[in-house]
Amino acid sequence: MFNVDHQRSGSPRRRVAARLLSARQRLLFVLLTVTRVAVGLCDIAVAAATYWLFQLLELQSPPHRFAWIPHTVLGAALLGSILVVVRAAMDMASSRSVFHWIQRLHGDFLLRLTSGYSELQWTRFVCRNRAELLHHTIDTTREAADFYHRCLEMTAGAAVVAAMAAALVAESATAALAFGCAVAAFYGLHRLLIRNGVQHAAADREASLNRLQKIVTGVFASAGEIRAYNIHSFFRRRIRSEAEAYAAHHRRAVFLPQFARIVADQGAVLLFLGLIAVAAAQHGDTRRLLSLLAFYFVLSRRLLPLLSQLSLIAGQMESSWENVRILEAELTECRDGRAFVSAAPLPQRGYVLELHHVSFWYHADRPLLRSVDLRLRAGEVAVLHGASGIGKTSLLNLIAGVLQPVNGSICVDRSSIACVPQEIFLLDDSIRSNLLFGLAPRCDEVLMRALSLASLADYVTAQPAGLDTQVGDNGALLSGGQRQRLGLARAILRGSGLLLLDEATAALDPEIERRILTGLSASGAAILLVSHHPHVRTFAHRVYRLHNGCLREETRQGSEVHARAVATRARAPVAADR
């Protein structure tokens, strides 16, 4: 997890925010900002039209005459009405465009982060907490997109306020000076008292929310053991403690922007009253004063809520900025830790797999696999066994491309590999969806054939919904053996030339296991099976034992199986093909 202080020592905010956007997204940001500014300029135009209307109502000879300005009360009223309608249409159209852009931006962030996590090196990916990854993918990306929404509205609002200030300058320099002093005072208040507080509260809130999600995810994942041990109170205390901490940080992060909004609301009212007082002091003529009050009223009708909105947005930006920082840091880690999977060369004709001097380790001082050699012919069944934690799963992951070897080469057609891991993951969906698992739709006959080879067809046929039977969260509605058989059927359906089975039949009773292995052996696919069951070796053409990082082949003599003293890599090619 990234340290909160990372952002403070990194690039300036605008550079970090700009890096997350593509060139097209930055262009859209500018164009949408311009449309929001245009809406604000319409408010100034409406105020000017109202001012001119009151001039025509009160004065027989208006002070300024231009050909394009209406010279009658009816014309001025019509111009003002047209400007109001145009302003409303522009506001609706630009708001819709902004929300549409933000939605697409959130989708882009979500896809980029999901892709980044999926391409992260496996050794780094497995070290991450799933609840944290889910939180970043769903919540952090949404809050980061909201930051750009607030940034857009803040930029447009500031431009509109500047334009309105210019209009005040044109009408009354004293009023403009008072307005400038009020804005400067509020900015100083926000900068000194609010900004840092919101930053720290937002960072603490994100950290607390991550911890809370990890705890809750753990409670759901271990619900059975918690009930068996009756330790609900222990986890309730942990959840309550973290929830209270999150609530405290969230209150602070939300209250400070609201505090700024309240100050801005009341300060804006005082500012408007001050402008009226200035206008009354400078213009004794009642008719002239009425026109100015109408101008100030229409202008302040937009200016006062805008100032309040900007103060709230400024505080919210401080809160949502933490999510932009986290998103940028996560994408950077995914980019730096990306797994570059080089295309594996194809094996020699007649073989589906060749390993040449393959070595692998997670830590350089503790090699897991040492110069492993292995050749597997099409249709051969090989059983791999060894002590737990010796590297059997890592070897299968190297063949499948999940891990990359430190040394050596792997020759295999990875498009023809199907894997069944130790822990079968099932979608919270139907049996049909879990069978296809990304494949194009297949007819029911094909699906049932795969289920039959996995000895699960009878169970599916007995269900009222058949293939559309729901399996629950990660197969919670199925037994352990049914989950394994569904995983096997998923691999069988792919029609691959090489099956990698990592304890894929460990939860099955011997009779079902024998029936499945018999069917798989007759399918013509090469099989590399990790198993601790001795009787499984009767289905194997070859038996290998992994010990101290070295792969050794075992051979049969009579009814006994003994270890061959020479490592597999030292065998002659003829012997290896036997």
N, C-alpha and C positions, 0 to 999 in steps of 0.2 A: 504494500500500500504506500502511496506517495505521501510524503510529508507535507503538512499544510504550508510550511515556509517555502516550499519549492517555488511557488508563484511569485513570492516577493523578491526572490533573487534572480528570476528569469527575465524573459523579454517583457517589454512594456505591454500593457493590456491590448492596445490597438493592434500590435503585431501578432499577438497570440490569437486574437479574435479574427483577424484577417486570414491567418493561415488555415483556419478551419473552413473557410469558404473557397469555393472554386471561382475562377474568373467570371463565369456566367452568374454565379450567385452574388458576387460583389457588384456586378453591373445591375442586376435586379434590385439589390439593396438601394443603390443610388437612385434608380428610376422611381422606385416606390416612395423613397423619401421625398423626391421632387413632387410627386402627386399629393402627398400629405401636406407639403408646404403650400401647394397651389390651393388646397382647401382653406388653409389659414389666410391666404391672400384674398380669397373671396370674402372672408369676414371683414377685412379692412375695406374692401370695395363696398360691401353692404353698409358699413358705418359711414363711409364717405357719401353714399347715395342718400342715406338718412339725413346727414348733415345738410346736403344740398336741398333736400325736400323741405326742411325746416327753414332754410334760407329763403326759399321761394314763398313759403307760407307767411313769413314775417316781414320780408323786405320786398318793396316794389321793384327795386333795381339791384339784383345780386351783384356782388363785387367782381365776379369773374364771369366772362362769357367766352365759351369755346363752341365751335360748330357741332362737336360731337356730344355736347352736354345738353340734356333736355332743358328747355326754357319755360316749361309749364309744370304746374303741380302734378297734373295727370301723367305727364311724361316721366317726371322724376319718380312718382310712385310706381309706374310700370317698370322702369329700369330697376328699382329696388326689388320688386317682386321677381323679375327675371333672374337677378343675381342670387336671390334666396333659393329659387328652384335649382339653378345651376350648381350652387354650393351643395345642396342636399344630394343631388345626383352624383356629384364628384365624390362626396364623402362616402356614400354607399358603395360606389364602384371601387374606390381606392381601398376602403376597409376590407371589402371582399377579396381584393387582390393580395392585400397584405396577409390576411389569414390563410389564404391558399398557399402563399409562398412559405409561410412559417410551417404549415403542415408538411409540405414537401421537404423543407429543410430538416424537420424532425425525422421524417422517413429516411432521408439521406444519412443523417448522423447514425440512426439505428442500424441501417444496413452496413455502413462503414465499420462501426464498432463490432457488430456481429461477425462480419467477414474477418476483421482483424483478430478477434479471439479465435476463430476457427482456423486461422493460418498461423497462430502462435506456436512456437516450438512446443512439442508435447511435454518436455521436461519442465517448461515454465508454466504451461497451461494447468497441469495437474496440481501445481502449488497454489493456484488461486481458489478462493472460496466461491462456490457456485451462487450463493445468495448475493454476494458482492457483485459478481458479473451480471447477474440478472438486474440488480438495482441500477448499475451503470447503464446497461443496455436500454432499459425501459424508462427509468425516472431521470437519470442524469442527462440523457439525450433530449428529453422533453424540456427540462429546465434550461438546458443550453440553448435550445431553439427559442424559448421564451426570452432569453437574454437579448437575442438579436431583434426580437419584436420590440422589446423595451428600448433598445438602442436606437432603432429606427424612429419610434415615436418621440424619443428624447431629442434626437437630432432635428427632426422636423419641427417639434415644438419649440426648440431653442431658436430655429430660424424664423418661425412665425412671431415669437416674442420680440426678436430683434426688429422685424419689419414693423410690428405695432409700436415699438419704442421709437422707430424712425418717424412714424405717423404722428406720435405725440410731440416729437421734436419740431416737426413742421408746423404743428398747431400751437405748441406752447413749450418753450425751452425750459421754463421753470418746472412744469409738470413732468417733462422728460427727465430732468435732473432728480426730482423726487422719486420717480420710478426707478431710475438707475441705482440710487442709494438704497432703496428697499431691496432690490434684487441682490446687490452686493452684500448686504447684511445677511440675507437669508443664505446665500451661498457660503459665506463664512461660517454661519451656524452649522450648516450641513457638513461642511468639510471638517470642522474641528470636533463636533460633538456626536455626529451620527455615522459618518462613513466608516471609521475604524471599528466602531461597535457592531455595525451590521456585518462587516467582513468577518470578524472573529466569531460572531454568533452563527453565521451561515456555515463557516468551516466546522465549528463544534457540532452543529446540527447534522451535517452530512456524516461526520464520524460516528455520532451517536446512532443515527439511523442505520448505518452499516452494521454496527454491533447488534442492534435490535433485530435486524433482519436475519443475521447469522443465528442468533439464539432461537428465534421463532422457527426458522427452517430446520434447525437441529431437533427441536421439539416434535415437529411433524414427522421428520425422518425416523426418529427413534420412539414413535408413539407406543409401539408394542412393548418395548423394554421398560419404558416409563410406567406403563400400567402394571406390568409384571412386578416391578420393584416398588410400586406405589410411592413414587417420589415426585408427585405432581407439585407439592408445595415448594420444593427446591427450585424448580424451573419457574414457578409463578413468581417467586421472590426475585429471580434474575430478570424476568421480563418486566416486573413492576419497577424495579430499580432503573433499568435502562429506559423504560418508557417515560418515567418522571424526568430523567436527565434530558431526553429528547424534547419533551414538552417545554422544559425551561429554556432550552436553546431556541426552540421554535418561537416561543412567545417573544423572546428578545428580538429575534430576526424580523418578526412581523410587526411588533409594536413600534420600533424605532422609525420605520418609514411612515407609519400612521401618525406618529408624533410630529414628523416633519410636515405631513399633509395638513394637520390641524393648525399648526403655526402658519403655514402658507395661506390657508383659508382665511383666518382672521386678519392676517397681515394684509391680504389683498383687499378685504373690505375697508380696512383703515386707509389703505392707499387710495381706493376709489373716493372715499370721503375727503381725503386730502386734495385730490385732483379737483373735486367740486369746489372746495374752499379756494384753491388757487385760481380757478376760472372765475369765481365770483369776485375775487379781489382784483383781478386784472381787467374784467369786463363789466362795467357798471350798467351797460345797456342791457335791459332785460331781454330784448329780442335776440341780441347776439349771444347772451348767456344761455337762452333756451336751445339754440342751435348747437352750442358747445356741449351742453348737458346731454342732448340727444346723441351727439357723436361719441361722447365718453360712455354713455350707457350702452350703446350697441357694441362699442369696442370692448368694454369691460365685460359684457355678457359672454364673450369668448375668452378674454384675457384672464379673468379671475379664475374660472375653472381650469384653464390651461396651466396657470401657475401652480395651482393645487395639484393637478395631475402630474406635472413635471417633478414636483417635490416627492410625490409618492413613487414615481417611476425611478427617480434617482436612488431612493432607498432600496427598491426592489432589485435594481440592477446590481447593487452591492451584494445582495443575497444570492442572485442567480449567477453572478460572476464565478463563484466557487465551482459551479457545475461546468462552466466553460473551461476552467483550469483543469478540472479532473478529466473532462473529455479529451482535451488536448494532450494531457499526460498519458492517458490510456492509449490513445491512438499512436503516440510516439513510442510507447513500449511495444505495442503490437508491430509497428514498423521495424523497430530495432531487433525485436525477437522473432521476426517472421521465419518460418521454416521453409527453406528453399529446397523443394523436392526435385531433384534432377531425374530426368527420364531414365528408367532402368533399362539396360540392354536386354535383348531377348536371349533366352538360353539356346543352347544347341538343339538341333532338330531331334525330336524324340524325348526331350526333357521339358518339364514345366518349371523347374527351379534349379538354380545353381548358385551356391554360396562359395566364394573364394577368399579365404583368409580374412573373414569378417571379424572385426573386434569392436567392442562397444563398452563404454562405461559412463556412468553418471558423474563419478568423481575420478580424476586421473590416478589417484593413489589406490583406488579400489576397482580394478578391471572386472567387469561382469562377464564378458565373453572374450575369449582369447583365440584369435586366428581360427575361426570355425569354418570348416568346409562341409558342404552338403550338396548332394545331387539327387533329384527326385524325378523319376520317369512318369510319363502320362499313365494314369491308371493305378499307380503304386499307392499303397497305404503304409505310412510310416508313423510309428508311435514314439513319442518323446516323453521321457520321464526323468525324474530327479527330485532332489529335496526342494522344499518350499523356499522361495526367494532366491533360487540359484540362477534365474535368468531365462526361464522357459517362455514366459509371457513377453519379455523384452525381445527374444529371438523372433517370435511370431510378429511382433509389432515392427521389427526391422524388415521382415519379408513383406508385410502389408504396406509399408511406407509411412507408418505412423512415426517411427523413429528413423534416424539416419545413422549409418555406421560411421565410426571414427576412422576405421581402416578397412580395406578390403572392398569387394564389389559383390553386388547382388544382381543376378540375371533372372528376370521374371517378367511376365506380362501382367502388370498390375490391374489391367482392365478385366482380367479373367480370374480375379481372386475374390472369394467370398469368405467372410470371417464370422465366427461365432465366439464372442469373448466369454470370460468367466461370468461376468455380471451382464445379463441380457437387459438392455434398455428397451422398454416398450412405450409407445406413444399412448397418451390418454385418449384413445380413439377405438375404432373397431378392429376386429381381427383382420379384415380386408386391408385396411390402411397400414397395419403393422406388417403384413406380408409384403405389400408393394414397397413401402418405405422408400419412396422416391422413384420407383419404376413407373412406366406408363401402364395404364389400366390393362388388366388381363381378364380373360373370361373365367367364369367360376370353375369350369372343368380343369383348367390349368392350375388354379389356386388349390383346388381340392386334391389334385395329384401330388402337389408339394406337401400338403398336410398329411396325405396318406403315407408318404415316405417317412415323415416325421412321427407317424403313429398318433396323429392328433385329429384325423378326419372324423372318427367316431364321436369325439367330444363336440366338434363343431356341428355335425349333422344333428346331434341331439338338442342343440340350442334352438329356441323358437326363432331367433333372429339370424341363425346361421352365421354366415361370414360377416354379417353386420353386428354381431355381438360385441358389446363394449368390454374392454379389458380393465378399465379403471386406471388410476394413477400409477404409471410404471408397472402395469399388470397386477395391481393389487387384488383383482377379482379372480386371478388364476393361481394355481398352486405353483410351487417352485419347479416341479417337473414339467408342467404345462407351459410355463414361461420358457424353459429351455427348448422344448419341442417347437414352440412357435418361432423361436430364434433360429432353430435348425431349418424349419420350413422356409423361413425368409431367405436363408443362404442357398437352399436347394433351388428355390424359384429363380434365382439369378443364373442358373445353368453354367456356373463357372467351371473352369478346368482345374482349379486348385482350391481346395477347402482347407481353411485353417481353423481347427477346433481346439479351443483352449478350455479344457475341462467342461466341454459342452454337453456331456452326458453324465456329469457327476451326480445330478439330482434324480436320475432315473433308476428304476429298479432293473436288475440284471436282464430280465426277459425282454423288457421294452428296449433296453440298450442294445441287446444282441440283435433284435429285429431291425432296429434303425441302422446299426453298423453293417448288417448284411445287405440292406438296401443301398446304402451309400457305397459299399465296396463294389456292388454290381453296376453302379451308375456310370463307371468309366472315368470319373474324375479322380485326380490325384488328391490324397488326403494326408495332411500332417496333423496328427492328433496328440494333444497333450493330455495324459491321463495317468492317474496313480493306480488304476484298477488292473491287477495282473491279468485277468481274463481277457482284457481288451487286446492284448498282444497276439492272441490267436488269429485276429483279423489282419495282422500286419505282415507286409512283405519285409519290412525292416523295423528294427527296434533300436532306438538311440537313447543314450543316457548322458545327461549334462552334469558334469562334476568339475568343480573348481574352474569354471569358465571354459572347459574343453568338452567338445562333443565326441563321444565314442560310440561306435556301433556295437551292438550285441548280436550274437549269432546263436542259433539253436543247434544243440547236439543231443539227439535223442529227445527226451522230454524236458531237459534242463536248458536254462538260458544262462550263459556266463558272459562276462565282460571281455571284450577283445582288448588286448594291451596296447595296440597301436591306435593312435588318434585317427579320426576319420580323414583329416587332411593329408595324412601320410600314406593312405591307401593308393595302390596303383589304379589307374583309370579302369582297367578291365575288372578288377575286384569291386570297384565302386559301382559298376553297372550290373553286377551279378544279381 
